[in-house]
Amino acid sequence: MPILGINHLTLTVNSLMRSLSFYVDVLGAVLVHRGRTDAYIEWGPVWICLLERGEANRAEAGRAGMDHVAFTISDSDFDHAVEALKAHSVRMIRGPVARGDGRCVNFLDPDGIQLELNTGSLSGRMKDWR
């Protein structure tokens, strides 16, 4: 399946406020969206979602790190890629679903690392938030 690049990174954080301060005030990232437990920032050409897993979800508290990596794929290649994943019995954990201006599917690699194929853009995601 022809990947076009990294679409976005989702990082689990213990304190959204603290992480936003670091990424925006220290590193110079631009805040695009802030929700109750998530924020989307742009840092140069990179789109990053900060996802708070602190006190709101005690089972996940203290487990900061990478939630998943999303790769950009063309819309014309998306359905074929999903069929290839299914043909290889890859464990799907979400989707395929429409999100923002694109479609995505989340799946696990053999070690349980979550990966995503995404046809959308950050600006499209912010226009149609779900």
C-alpha positions as CSV (number, residue, x, y, z in Angstrom):
1,M,0.0,0.0,0.0
2,P,1.5,3.3,-1.0
3,I,1.9,5.6,2.0
4,L,2.3,9.3,1.3
5,G,3.8,10.3,4.7
6,I,3.0,10.6,8.4
7,N,-0.5,12.1,8.9
8,H,-0.3,12.8,12.6
9,L,1.0,11.7,16.0
10,T,-1.2,11.2,19.0
11,L,0.6,11.5,22.3
12,T,-1.0,10.5,25.6
13,V,-0.2,13.0,28.3
14,N,-0.9,13.2,32.0
15,S,-1.8,17.0,32.0
16,L,-3.1,18.6,28.9
17,M,-2.5,22.1,30.4
18,R,1.2,21.3,31.2
19,S,1.8,19.7,27.8
20,L,0.1,22.6,25.9
21,S,2.3,25.0,27.7
22,F,5.4,23.1,26.7
23,Y,4.5,22.5,23.1
24,V,3.1,26.0,22.5
25,D,5.1,28.3,24.8
26,V,8.5,26.5,24.8
27,L,8.6,24.8,21.3
28,G,6.5,27.3,19.4
29,A,3.7,25.0,18.2
30,V,0.4,26.6,17.1
31,L,-2.8,25.6,18.9
32,V,-5.5,24.7,16.4
33,H,-8.1,23.1,18.6
34,R,-8.6,22.5,22.3
35,G,-11.2,20.1,23.7
36,R,-11.9,18.9,27.2
37,T,-9.2,16.1,27.1
38,D,-7.5,16.7,23.8
39,A,-5.7,19.4,21.8
40,Y,-4.5,19.6,18.2
41,I,-1.4,21.5,17.5
42,E,0.8,22.2,14.4
43,W,4.5,22.2,14.9
44,G,6.0,23.1,11.5
45,P,4.6,20.5,9.1
46,V,3.7,18.1,11.9
47,W,0.2,17.7,13.2
48,I,0.1,16.4,16.8
49,C,-2.9,15.4,19.0
50,L,-2.3,15.7,22.7
51,L,-4.7,13.3,24.5
52,E,-5.0,13.6,28.3
53,R,-5.2,10.3,30.2
54,G,-4.6,11.7,33.7
55,E,-7.2,11.7,36.5
56,A,-10.1,11.4,34.0
57,N,-9.2,7.8,33.3
58,R,-7.3,6.3,36.4
59,A,-6.6,3.0,34.6
60,E,-4.5,4.9,32.1
61,A,-3.1,7.5,34.5
62,G,0.7,7.7,34.5
63,R,1.0,6.0,31.1
64,A,2.1,9.0,29.0
65,G,3.6,8.3,25.6
66,M,2.6,7.5,22.1
67,D,-1.0,6.5,21.5
68,H,-0.7,5.9,17.8
69,V,0.9,7.0,14.6
70,A,-1.3,7.8,11.6
71,F,0.0,7.6,8.0
72,T,-1.4,9.5,5.1
73,I,-2.8,7.4,2.2
74,S,-4.6,8.6,-0.9
75,D,-8.4,8.2,-0.9
76,S,-8.0,6.1,-4.1
77,D,-5.8,3.6,-2.3
78,F,-7.7,3.5,0.9
79,D,-10.2,0.7,0.2
80,H,-7.5,-1.5,-1.3
81,A,-5.4,-1.0,1.8
82,V,-8.3,-1.9,4.1
83,E,-8.9,-5.1,2.1
84,A,-5.2,-6.0,2.2
85,L,-5.3,-5.6,6.0
86,K,-8.4,-7.8,6.2
87,A,-6.8,-10.4,3.9
88,H,-3.9,-10.7,6.3
89,S,-6.2,-11.0,9.3
90,V,-4.8,-7.8,10.8
91,R,-6.6,-6.8,14.0
92,M,-8.8,-3.7,13.3
93,I,-9.7,-1.6,16.3
94,R,-11.6,1.2,14.6
95,G,-13.1,1.7,11.3
96,P,-13.0,2.2,8.5
97,V,-14.8,5.4,9.5
98,A,-15.3,8.9,8.1
99,R,-13.6,11.5,10.2
100,G,-13.4,15.2,9.2
101,D,-12.7,15.4,5.5
102,G,-11.4,11.9,5.1
103,R,-11.5,8.3,6.2
104,C,-9.4,6.3,8.6
105,V,-8.9,2.9,9.9
106,N,-7.0,2.0,13.1
107,F,-5.2,-1.4,13.5
108,L,-2.6,-3.1,15.5
109,D,0.8,-4.4,14.5
110,P,2.1,-7.8,15.8
111,D,3.3,-6.1,19.0
112,G,0.0,-4.3,19.7
113,I,1.3,-0.9,18.5
114,Q,-1.7,1.1,17.1
115,L,-1.3,2.4,13.6
116,E,-3.8,4.4,11.4
117,L,-4.3,5.0,7.7
118,N,-5.9,8.4,7.2
119,T,-6.9,10.2,4.0
120,G,-7.8,13.5,5.7
121,S,-6.1,16.7,6.7
122,L,-5.9,18.7,10.0
123,S,-7.9,21.6,8.5
124,G,-10.6,19.3,7.3
125,R,-10.7,17.5,10.7
126,M,-11.3,20.9,12.5
127,K,-14.1,21.9,10.1
128,D,-16.0,18.7,10.7
129,W,-15.1,17.6,14.3
130,R,-16.1,14.1,15.3
